[in-house]
Amino acid sequence: MITYISILRGINVSGQKLVKMDVLKRMYENLGFENVCTYIQSGNVLFSSKESNPKELEDLISSEIQKTFGFEVPVLVLNLKTLGAIIENNPYVSEGEKDVAHLHVTFLADNPSDFDLDSILQKKQPEEEIAITTNAVYLYCPNGYGKTKLHNSFLENKLKVKATTRNWKTTKELLKMAQA
């Protein structure tokens, strides 16, 4: 069995796409997944599966959410190794001078290829920092994520890939839970 972390985009935000975690957990169990647990209300689900292809799992889970809840939800599925590498590669943690409360990770469903970096950097506020990799965007937003123009929808649009963002605390906790 492989341990996976699925990250759902846009549920339980501002009263939209409401999903109760106990119902979501049951749905995952009904799909045959094992060791299912959720973390906070924003759509983080850890589970085990024999399936080795995360993209197959994304399609399966997304389709089942549509059937169960009646709306479309983008789903990103990462294995433990991928999540660990994303955390390890955060360029703003090793510096030690950044307040981790202002760090965020935007998880990317695919490798962004043909995008205009300058158009992204133009939206960056002077004190913000951004680093784009093949599977994640690292953000440092000292004025708060709610005030940045480098938000999830903007990055999805500019990078032309499906994405979802989590704060650093949640990202680290998901890894800790997956390792347990």
C-alpha positions in Angstrom: 0.0 0.0 0.0 1.2 3.5 -0.8 0.4 6.5 1.4 -1.1 9.4 -0.4 -2.1 12.9 0.5 -5.0 14.4 -1.5 -5.6 18.1 -1.5 -8.9 19.4 -2.6 -9.3 22.9 -4.0 -12.0 25.3 -3.0 -14.2 23.4 -0.6 -15.7 24.9 2.6 -14.5 28.4 1.6 -16.8 31.4 2.1 -19.8 29.0 2.4 -19.2 27.5 -1.0 -18.9 23.8 -1.9 -19.7 22.6 1.6 -18.3 19.2 2.4 -18.5 17.6 5.8 -15.3 15.8 6.6 -17.0 12.7 8.0 -19.0 12.3 4.7 -15.8 12.9 2.7 -13.9 10.3 4.8 -16.7 7.7 4.2 -16.6 8.4 0.5 -12.9 7.7 0.4 -13.5 4.5 2.3 -16.2 3.5 -0.1 -13.7 3.8 -2.9 -11.7 1.1 -1.2 -9.0 3.3 0.3 -7.5 2.4 3.7 -6.2 4.4 6.7 -8.3 7.4 5.7 -8.1 10.5 7.8 -8.9 14.1 7.2 -7.1 17.2 8.5 -9.0 20.4 9.1 -12.0 21.5 7.0 -10.2 22.6 3.9 -10.0 19.3 2.1 -6.9 17.5 3.1 -7.3 13.7 3.1 -4.6 11.1 3.8 -5.2 7.5 2.7 -3.5 4.3 1.5 -4.1 2.6 -1.8 -2.6 -0.1 -4.0 -2.9 2.2 -7.0 0.5 3.5 -8.1 -0.6 6.3 -10.4 -1.6 9.6 -8.6 -3.3 10.9 -11.7 -5.6 7.9 -11.8 -6.5 8.6 -8.1 -7.1 12.3 -8.8 -9.6 11.4 -11.6 -11.3 8.7 -9.5 -11.7 11.0 -6.4 -12.8 14.0 -8.4 -15.4 11.9 -10.3 -16.7 10.5 -7.0 -16.9 14.0 -5.4 -19.0 15.1 -8.4 -21.4 12.1 -7.9 -21.6 12.4 -4.1 -21.7 16.2 -3.6 -22.9 17.4 -7.0 -20.1 19.8 -7.8 -16.7 19.7 -9.4 -13.6 19.9 -7.2 -10.1 19.9 -8.5 -8.1 17.2 -6.6 -4.3 16.9 -6.4 -2.8 13.7 -5.1 0.8 13.4 -3.8 2.7 10.5 -2.4 4.7 10.8 0.7 8.0 11.1 -1.2 6.7 14.0 -3.3 5.3 15.9 -0.3 8.6 15.4 1.5 10.6 16.7 -1.4 8.3 19.8 -1.7 8.9 20.6 2.0 12.6 19.9 1.8 13.0 22.2 -1.3 11.3 25.3 0.2 14.0 27.9 -0.3 12.6 30.2 2.4 12.9 27.8 5.3 16.6 27.3 5.2 17.3 31.0 5.4 16.0 31.0 9.0 15.0 34.6 8.9 11.5 34.2 7.4 8.5 34.0 9.7 7.0 30.6 8.8 3.6 32.0 9.6 3.8 33.8 6.3 5.0 30.9 4.2 2.6 29.2 1.7 2.9 26.4 -0.8 0.9 26.3 -4.0 0.8 22.7 -5.1 0.8 22.2 -8.9 -1.0 19.4 -10.7 1.4 19.5 -13.6 4.8 21.0 -14.5 4.2 24.6 -15.7 6.0 25.0 -19.0 5.0 27.9 -21.2 4.4 30.9 -18.8 5.5 34.5 -18.6 7.5 34.9 -15.4 7.7 38.7 -15.8 3.9 39.0 -15.7 3.9 37.1 -12.4 6.7 39.1 -10.9 4.9 42.3 -11.8 2.2 41.4 -9.3 4.6 40.7 -6.5 4.7 43.3 -3.7 8.2 44.5 -2.8 8.5 42.5 0.4 7.0 39.3 -1.0 9.0 36.4 -2.4 8.1 33.7 -4.9 9.9 30.7 -6.2 8.4 28.5 -8.9 9.4 24.8 -9.3 8.1 21.9 -11.3 5.5 20.9 -8.7 5.1 23.8 -6.3 5.2 27.5 -5.9 6.7 28.8 -2.7 5.3 32.1 -1.4 6.5 34.4 1.3 3.7 36.9 2.1 4.7 39.0 5.1 1.5 41.1 4.8 -0.7 38.0 4.8 -1.9 35.6 2.1 -5.2 37.4 2.0 -3.5 40.6 0.8 -1.2 39.1 -1.9 -2.0 39.3 -5.6 -0.1 36.1 -6.0 -3.1 34.1 -4.9 -4.1 30.6 -6.1 -6.4 31.7 -9.0 -3.8 34.1 -10.4 -1.1 31.5 -10.3 -3.4 28.9 -12.0 -4.2 31.3 -14.7 -0.6 32.4 -15.3 1.0 29.0 -15.0 -1.8 27.2 -16.9 -2.0 24.4 -14.4 -4.5 23.2 -11.7 -3.2 24.3 -8.3 -4.2 24.6 -4.6 -2.5 26.5 -1.8 -1.8 25.6 1.8 0.0 27.4 4.5 3.3 26.1 5.8 1.9 24.8 9.1 -0.7 22.7 7.3 1.8 21.5 4.7 4.2 20.3 7.5 1.3 18.7 9.5 0.2 16.7 6.4 3.7 15.3 6.1 3.9 14.5 9.8 0.5 12.7 9.7 1.5 10.8 6.5 4.7 9.6 8.2 2.9 8.4 11.3 
